[in-house]
Amino acid sequence: MTQLSDFPITKKWPAQHPERIQLYSLPTPNGVKVSILLEETGLPYEPHLVNFATNDQMSPEFLSLNPNNKIPAIIDPNGPDGQPLALFESGAILLYLANKAGRFLPADTTGRYETLQWVMFQMGGIGPMFGQLGFFHKFAGKDYEDKRPRDRYVAESKRLLSVLDVHLAGREWVMGDEYTIADIAIFPWVRNLVGFYGAGELVEFALFKNVQRVLDAFVARPAVQRGLNIPQRPA
């Protein structure tokens, strides 16, 4: 029978609580999706910081869990049939944990698939586009004289925000009255766009009143406030 200690990653990040879900992450938009959901569900877990400054994500131990060298990743020591389950890709982890907890994913088939379409909207659109805009606006790309690459991602980010804003009209959350993993997937990225990336003015964020309203409600949740800082960054 496979045990948690059989996973090579536990040699670099030893489990102090091997009975808990092991989270390997960093508080980035993708990383905090999982810590927020774990905080919302109350599922017991143990966070481990994957420090990009020291290239932890390229270590053999981390690559043994996620060959794509991205955070977050988890090991659930009590997975299906009582066997440990290792997962990477934040969208897959959200779906797994929501199913495990029986929360934040509608029980009816139609609601489940409608929620998943918005998770995919984030995974395929908001995440990649906002991330590229961040590169061209805040990081190395800001030094490029040719602003056409940046402006391409500005335009697409504004389009995605418009899609979301129209959808949220008259809705408390993405799925209406029910707070789901769609909100947990989307709003860390919106927060990052206007906060860390400082691109609010660039994308005319003030125009998207519904997105602003739901972002404010999202950030006000106590579990979100906790999850945004897990794992804690190095001092």
Steps between C-alpha positions, in 0.01 A plus 500: 500500500635843402569738789568872511865435580535314170475830311848651437371854561459420869878470530539871420181609676446255789145466623446598862139386468503209253129435546416838347485615138848621403499829306810610307447856390579870500249786549458585132156519332515132407644398834246676718208343317576179684588650839179705489289194419669302775429782745139522381437126534685444826673194358814440709817578309867581542650772277856492368661803336646441154748787481553624144791717616699182565350309203322250722260435213787360292625263769484126426272456800243750375522375143425150625157634600445749218714448189364832369687680784203723590322560828272400659512125551355280770517152644189376676612209722138387521400510136256279311477146642717613790810529285715817471420720202748746351366781282631805317316768296294736714174440314520125551585551867202733550266245347643216708487688829148632437384145432680371808346762725160493333498879486543789253394293199128459421362153556278504190661403171405820317636721777823301518574540130404867497740555789775308325459708184589810704796323660618420146438863402753597765747224418496561125442875487531714810810332644715494185390842373530683832835332557637615165373851565681492834822404325479779244381764746681430827793273424762474223256576221452857624842584355397405145467807280243324283177512700298289258547176701388675818206664329388166358470359853340820627227468238440133572498556878241775458289270284512225764410746774205615289378142456520450875339835579199434278456154649511634857224755444228418752702213647659479842765253376597342171238228548237734641423467869745212550869562568701235313843399377433724198534804726802348674666443162425841346530768765858443622602583143281811485647615832852441369434691179399821675716452809836333452520568126373857544310479172164634617526829316644329193196271463255773613393286792270774630264421211431149628274575796364149542847347502607757761199423716556125502875538546435709812260235635750225424793669674282575804447130573707393804613176335619697197695741718674206666559307180658796319802472729548122501770380484670802647769648279855499635591806706 
